Amino acid sequence: GRRAFANRTGGSTGQPGDFWQDNVYWDVTISTRSYHFSMVGKELGEREMKVWGSERDLFAGTIGLKAKLENLVYNRRFEQCFHLPEQQILKIIDHINGWKPKLLWCYRDGIYAIAQYINERGIRINSPAAVVLGGATIYPFMREEIGKAFGSTVISAYGSREVGAAACECGPDRGHHVAANSHVIEAIGEDERPVMEREGELAITPLMNFAMPLIRYRIADRGRLTDRACPCGRGFPVLDALSGRVMEALTNSKGEHVDSGFIMYVLTYMAERGYMSKFQIVQEEDGSITMHLVPEPGVILAEHRTDLDMITDKIQFVMGKDCSVRFCAVPDIPSPASGKYPYVICRKPPRHLQRS
């Protein structure tokens, strides 16, 4: 009874790929995601709103009789966040306040922008049981901003078009429960062997797709698996940390991996002081760091030299004193076609590629 259908990756690495899946795989993905939502207080049939940033997912999920019937069964409504002029932000806010969904299932960048708008203007909004985030790595400053805006628990759900719903948090800072009924997740170290309690490149094997099996699929994410049990008692394996895309992993002058989240944390200091509205970290091929910053209106970066020097010192503390740090003021940093805004880009080849 299995029926195969074609799908395509989102292309966040720059090169979309085609693959095949079957209806049993899709059924398992839906049931796994429904279970993950129940972990944070939303049961099947209760209202959910998907605020999503992929045009393809949005149109596929809303157009046609099949999509409308599915949304009726799931009690789900959609809003797009790939284009967010002020009128669309206000439309989403009104929709949430009017319909009062039990859960928001959101694209990271879109809901983060909406949360900033809400907090800056002190807007009151209905609080769902949880805001579940997907689409890209969830950084602490985003979780804080979104939680403040909605007064709700902010949860990270991990997966992709290729592997489906692979893992999900049951609560903040507890790690992601691996969907062990349908997936095997491994962290691969630099020696190409699986590691525990150490960060590695994630390799995922979805167990239920017979149409085109993916074995140890290198999804280009980094994370850390742990033997630690979650206090919730559910007993699933725990993916303790998701530290971002492989392309976000920085390498210092000693060849050591540096979590880009550290530098992002330092940069949020400037954002909180009202200096800039947007930023992007780029490690160049020679190992130097370029900071692309979009200043707030009227701000001249050169007038904040003391803060820039402080940030440089902190970056060089982990990247090495010989690491050159440049700050470039730019009018805007456009998002790629995938809609996933890259906060960190590493153009320096990983160490194992340098050796070859």
Steps between C-alpha positions, in 0.01 A plus 500: 500500500796735490482779243809702410511874435776747417624771737781754500733641764461861608836601352633677812849370417477658155430185298149349515477123453221269383394185684208257534278420797197280554163539669592280801799725570270802482244341735776431754624859469151636570448272801845583641440873465158465664665321792765771528229767513321305775820513709459877526127502570324496163287194423385389155196704398579805709565818305845551348632775277795455266690823444741386232770650281516260208277591206501139379380361835243774538343451158511119520333519840217733400412447134263228383224288651740253665688777681176659619370167632827433681495844662139440606599169666809649665308817597789695347531842340789652307670838482803584286809670645739492204396861424422713804395857429332663799150420376583126487641506854184671623287248308679210672461663841128557440457142379669359812297723733174422322538123452703427817691191384623256764837476324706708257721301262741752356789569267785635711580827323142606434369455854815661641432814291137499615608460864733799470212707360273394788760576769605835355138623500375327814220322311284254693457164331332172583741255665494147356613199701823500301676654204674221307785620280652336193678585179844576645711503816327668796738737679449603867433867421221394263342272759508783753345755262222266384423382853471860618264591215260207535537414869530136396744212514725510192592157366740386227387225262769338288456344158508565127322417177735206449471338843170630638434561870820369657510654851326756720545665839247427774599815685763776487862393555417129529640389167315348207325163532611287204207329325665160551193317367572643154855637494859421594709811567878487537764768558808440285837618629802615304626141470172411325383286794188558715561690825298555819518800732703680233387717215504354152337519160154345516425193289133395487344175384120520455371144549160520332569626145523193275470699175851646532682398819744756639779333699704720733386805308736790574250778546769772543405575863713470812386371839582296807334179615499411869434205726322736738136416560241776469328578834161467329548121512396427142813297441591606148866558403593865548664728248646732759614785279442628148777746422408591145587419144838357406548821299452691829784320680804725544862385525762697696870536423577175688255305286253472790124514451337814644126516559378797297232556765768657723570776247129547436446546874765772503339675202157504659654742752512761224147421386369539855668842526314614190799522265390258231195327360666208321835322484687219328829334597728379220820302550707556187722239334807644677333456841425869557158615622284755320200645682230633269288737708185691407505805732183650637403831330737778598758268659865537393701193599827694525356693794477176699866400472521395865225241455648379171838452668334307783331269250828454311678401823235239583510353149881482504485330841347191335619541139860597576678834535609475138138491379420820310153642579333750265173688550314600183190719510257400222152627409343151509579128504258320267371151575565219249226342291454223762373761750746377766705800604864397556626674813838328460686405182830313502705519180803334658512127415456262796826356637448151350460658156809714549709187564383341176 
